[in-house]
Amino acid sequence: MITLDTHSSSQSSLDIDMPKQFEVVLQKVCRSIHVNLEDVDYGICRRGLQYISGANHVKQMEVFTRVGPNEFEVISAIAKDISLVFLKPRLTYNACNQVLIIKMPSALHEAPLDKLKTVLEKRLDCLPSHPGQSMVCTNVHMNHLIRFDNSEFIPDMLLSLRDISKRMNEPSMFLLISECAFSQNEAVLHNKLKKLIVELPNLVAVMMIVWEDVPFSSPQKKSTTWEYFKSHGRLLSQKEFLDLHADLNELIHLGKSIIVGGHIWCHLAAVDYFIWMREVGGNPINIDNSSTDSTTRGMLFPEVRMGEVDTMLNKVISSFKGSIILFFERLGESFSTGEIEEAIGPLKISWTDCQGHLTGGMKDTAYDRYQCWLQKYVLPRHKQKPSVILLDMPMSSRPHLDARGGNPTNTTRTNTRLASLTAVPNRSSSSSPSSSGSEVLSSSDVSSAADDAIYGARDV
């Protein structure tokens, strides 16, 4: 019988000189993106790389302050091309405040927006058009990069209008931004949304989805869970893994911890929705004001209390219609309200289906965490001491920041990869440059977990 493993910790590491290894990596990255090494804060870049590469992400999001443009370019280049991470991080950078948010996505993180994306696409896919003139389409972007001056943002979901007729050069109009986060990151998310609202004052609506969860940490080395999975000698399939769920007599569902091998791999306690909207032609959204008719809150779990959210979403759709008419007017076209009304009906969302997406997201997240932990720490592919090989990245992979006002474009990704990289902390070493420049807005145990991360190359 396997007892519940209540001890979790960051993993121990191989005995390799972390400062020396990381210095080589930093030099190669700086050279490849044409940034002077002397102009980069070593400590910030190291801690950013540790968080991005660690398998034991206790938190979904990490915030770094005093991050200059050079440090951001280095971390951004590494995040785009590194081969050892299972999930590509999302970086939000505010150049004015020198704040960098690194967000690690998960299947659970995507789940609440899946149904909303499908419904919005169906409702907004039949806008009227005049043959031979403008052709306006709506786009529901997931994790789409947008830039303002020297800042970058990647909202979880972004709804925009765009003329695709190639006749006009009218910039896109942004209608809705939606973000998801765990409850411990709610304050950080608020600040991010405020900045986006300042940059996009014509937004019609902002949605925030917040989960209450049990923070995840990997099983402790040599624990009962560690030995249990090591004894299998291989990676279990998702079905095999979930079939080992502790309570086989009860299906996995929201509110039920996914416990396998005596360890909690995922637990979701509550899911809340918050919506703010702006009337057409009204003042920009103020998410600090929750006492007006233009904001509401709903609960998807543990109880379904989404009636007010349904009402607010249909008010948002009505406001979309007004913004769509204004967008056509910018293009020199005219459509009546009735024509727009006929093209866009009321919004209907099955919240039961949304709960099903969340349950599926829990299963995927639990397995992803198991897979990442097992392959990185319990059954690593590379037993030998690896070398550091960092291919130079071409100029096309350098993250250029666009000027404000144009249509958002994505930074070009290349096939350049960082291979066979191992970076391991050595706290007793004094040979590394000072890391005094960075402040991490998180609990000390998160920093400790990051300091113990192992960086091992693998094909993902």
N, C-alpha and C positions, 0 to 999 in steps of 0.2 A: 504494500500500500504506500502511495506517495503522499506525504504531508505537504501542506501549503508552505511554500518557501517565502518567508516574510523578510528575508535579507536580500537586498539588492545593492549592487555597487558598480562602479566603473571597473573596467577590466585592467589587469596588469599588463605590462608591455615588455617587448623584447629589449635587450640591453644594447641599444644602439644610441650613438651620440646625437640626440635630437638637435641641439643648436647647430652642429656642423652640417647635418643633413639638410635642415631647413634653410640655412644660409645659402647652400648650393642651389636649392629650388628657387629661393627668392632672387638670387642673382640672374638665373636663367629667365625667370618670368619678367623681371624688369628690363632685361636686354631685349626680349622678344616684343615687348610693347613700347619700347623706347622711353622708359622712365628711369631717371637717374636713381640708383640705389641709395645714394646719400640723402635723397629727398623723400624717402619712405620710412615710416615708423615701423620698425621691426616687430615690436610687441603686438601692435594692432593686427598686422598681417598674419602673424603666427596664430593668434587666438582665433581670428576669423577662419583660418584653414583648419584649425583643430575642431571647431564647431561644425563646419561643413562636412568634414571627413569622418566624424565620430559616429559609430553605430549606436551608441548608447545615448540617444537624444532624450534627456529627461524632460526637456521643454521643446515645444513645437517652434518656438520663436526666440531669437536672441537679439538684444539691442546693444549696439556699440556706439559710444560717443567719441567726439574729437577725431572723427575719421575724415581726413582731408581727401581732395580729389585724387591724389596719387595712390593713397591706400585703397580707395574705392576701385580704381582701375586695376590694381594688382589682384584684389580679392575677386573682382568681377571676372577677370580673365581666367583665374583658377577655377572659379565656379562653373564657367562655361565649358571648360575643356578637360576637367579632371576625370579620370576613368575609374576612380575607386569609390565613388558615391553611388548608392542605390537610387537615391532620389535627387533630382536636380533642385538646388535651392532657389528661392525667389528673393531677390535683393531689392530693397526699397532704400533709396539714398536721398536725403535732404541736404543739399549742399549748403544752404543758408545756415542750418543748425549743426551741420557736420554730424548727422546721425545716420547710422546704417542699421537697417533691420534685416536680419537674415531669417527667412521663414522656410521651414522644411515641410513640404506637402506630404499628405498621406491620403489613402483611399477614403478614410473617415472624413478628412478635410474636404474632399470633393463631393461627398454624398449629398449634403443638403441642397446643393445647387443643381444637381443633375436634372431633377424633375422640373424645377423652375426654368432652366435653360430650354428644355424641350417644349414647355408650354408657351414661353415667350416666342420662340422661333415659329411655332405654328400660328400664333395669333398675329404676328407682325410680318408674315411672309407674303402678304397679298396687297401691298400698297398699290394704289392706282398709278398709272403712268400715261403719258401722251406719246404715241408712236413718233419716233424721230427726234424727240426732245429729251428732257432729263429722265433718268431712271434711278429712282431712289430705293435703296435696300437697307434693311436693318441687319446688323451684325451682333450676335451674342458672342463676345470673346471670352474665353477662359484663359486667365493668366497672360493677358496681352500687355506688352511693355508700352508705356507712354512716358514722354519726356517733357520737362519744362526747364528751360535754362540749363543749369548743371545738376538737375535732380532727375531721378528715375523712380517710377512707381509701377508695380505690377498688381493691379486689383485681381481678386479671385474671379470676379465676373464683371464685364463691362458691356453695356448695351449702347450701340451707336447708330446714327444715321449717316449714310454716305451716298453721294451721287456717283454712279458707276457708268454713266453715259460717255465719259471722257470729253464731254462738251464744256463742262464747267470746272473751275478749280476751287470750288467751295470746300473749306475744311469740314471734316466730320463734326457732327453734333452729338455730344455725349448725353444720354438720357438717364442711365441708371448705373450705379456702382454697388456691388455687393461684396462683402468680406466675411470670412469665417475665422473664428479663433477660439481657443480654449479660454476659460474664464480668467485664468491667471494672466492672460495677455490683453484683457479688455481695455485697460488704460492706454496701452501702446497702440491698440487698434483705433481708439478714439482720436488720438493725436494724428495718426496717419490719415484718417478720414477728414479731419479738419483741414489738413494741408491740401488734400485733393479737392475739397469744396472751394477753397480759396482759389486754386488754379482753374477749376471748372465751375464758375459761379452759375452757369445755366443748367446744371444738373437738375433733373426733375425729381429724382428719388435716390435715397441711400438706404441700403439694407445691411444690417449687421446680424450675424447668426453666432450665438455664443453657446459653447458646450460646458457643462460641468462634468469633470472626469476624474479618474484616479490617475495622477501623474505616473507615467511609465518609467521603469528603470530595468535594465537587463539583469538576468540572474547572476548571482555572485559566483565567482570562480570556485570550483570544487564543491559547490553546493549540491544538494540532492537533485535539483533540477539540471544542473550542469552535467552531473554524472549520468542521469537518466537519458538525456538526449545524446550524450557522447557514446553511450552504449549502443545506440542504433547504428553508429558508424557511417551515417549518410544523411543527406537532406531528405526529410519526409515531404511527400506531396501535400498540397493544401488539404485534400480530402483526408489523407492519413493523419495529418496534424489535428484537424478539427474532430476527427473520429475519436481522438484521445481526450476530448473535452471531459472535464471531471464529472459532470452530471449527465450521463448518457440518456437518462429517462426524461430529460427536459430539453426542448429545442433551444438553441441559442436565440436570445431576443434582447431587446433594449432593456437596460436595468440589470441584466444578468452578466456577471463577470465571465469572460472567456478564460478559464483556468485549464492549462494543459501542463502536465508534468509538475504539478504543484506550484505553478507560477501564474500570476495574473498578467495576461498579455494585452488585454484591452477591457476597459469598463467605462460605460457612459451612464452618467447619473441624471442629466437633464439637458434639454435643448430649448433655447429661447430665441425668438425672432424680434428684432427691433426695426422699425421703418420710419424714415422721415421723408417728407415730400415738400416740394415747392410748387405753389400755384403758378400757372403760366404768367410771366411778366412780374411775378412777385419777388420778394427779397430772397437772397441765397439761403439755403438750408442752414439751420442752426441746430446741431445735434446736442448742444448743451441744454436746449429748451425742450422739456418733455411734457409740458402742460398745455400745449396747443392742440387744435383739431388736426394739425398736420403731422402728427406723430402717433404711433401706437406700438404696443408690445403684445406678443403672443407666445404661447407655450406649445411646443410640439410633443414634448415628453418631459415628465412621466405621464402627464395628462394632455389630451388634445384640446387646447383652448385657442383656436385659430380663427374664430369668427370675426374679430375686429381686424385681423390681418387680411382676411378675404375682402372685407369692406375697403380697407385702405389700398390694397393692390388694385382694386377696380377704380378707385379715385386716381391712382397713379396712371392707369391705362388711359383714363379720360384726359389727364394732363399730357400724356404722350401725344394724343391726337392733336392738341393745340400746338405742341412743339413741331409736329410733323407738318402742319399747315404753314407755320412760320418758315420752316426749312424750304418748303416748296416755293414760298414767296421770295426767298433769297435767290432762288434759281430762276426767277422770273415766271413762275408758273402759278396757276390758281386752281385749287380744288375746294369744293364746298365741304362744310362740316359733315353733311349727309354722306358724301362719297367716302370720306374717311371712316365715318361711323359704320358704314356698310362693310368696309374692308376689315375692320378690327372689331371683333365682338368682345363680350365680357370674358374675364380671365377665370378659369375654373381649375383648381389644383386639388388633386386627391392627396390629402395629408396622410392617409393610410399608406399610399404608395411611397410617400416621402419617408415614412418610418421604415418601410421595407428597404429603401436605398440605404438608410443609416445602418440597419442590421447587416446588410451586405458589406458596407464600409467597415464595420467592426470586424467582421471575419477577415476581410482582406488586410486590414491594418494589423491584426494579431499575427497573421501568417507572415506579413512583410517584416515585422519586428523579429519574429523567430528566425526567419531566413537570413536576415542581415546579421543578427547576433551569432548564429551557428556558423555561418561561413567565414565570418571575420575572426572569431575568437575560439570556437570549439574545434572546428574542422578546417583550419586555414589551408588553402591550396599550396601556399609557398612556405615551406618549412625553413628554407635556407635564408641566410642574411641577404636581403635584396640590395641592389644598387640603385642609385638615383639617376634616372634618365629622363630628362625633360626636353622634349622637342621644341625648337623655337616656333612660336606662333607667327603666322604671316600678319601683315598689317590689317588684313580684312577682319581678323578676330579681335582687334583692339576695340574696346567699347567707346565709340565716339558718341558725344552727347549732341543731339540736334538742337537747333535754335527753336524757341517757342513759336507756335503759330501754325506750323505745317501739320500735315497728317502724320500720325505716329507711325514709325517704322521699327521693325525688329532688328536688333544687332545681328549681323551675319554670324552663324555658327559654322565652324570648320570641323574637319575630321581630325584635327590635331588632338592628340591625347597625351596625358601625363602617365607614363608607364613605369612600373617597378619602383614606385616611390614609397619609402618607409620613413616616417618621421616620428620619433619617440621621445617623450620628455625625459630630461635628465636634470632633476632638481639640484643636484650637487654641483653641476657644471657652472663655472663662472666665465666661460669663454664667449657666451652669447652677448650681443648688444643689449642695452637696457630696454625693457618693455614698458617704460613709464608712461607712454602716451595714451593708453587705452583705459577706458572705464566701462565695465560691462554692467548693465542694469539688470542684474539677476542675483539669485541667492548664491552663496559661496559654494554650495555643493555642486551647482551646475558648472562653475569654473573648474572645480576639482575633477569632475567627470570629463570635461574637455581636455584637461591637462594629461589625463591618463589614456587618451584615445590612441589607437594604433592605426597607422596609415599603411595599408597593404594593397598592392595593385591587383586588380582582377578585371576581367571582361564582364561587363554588366549589360 
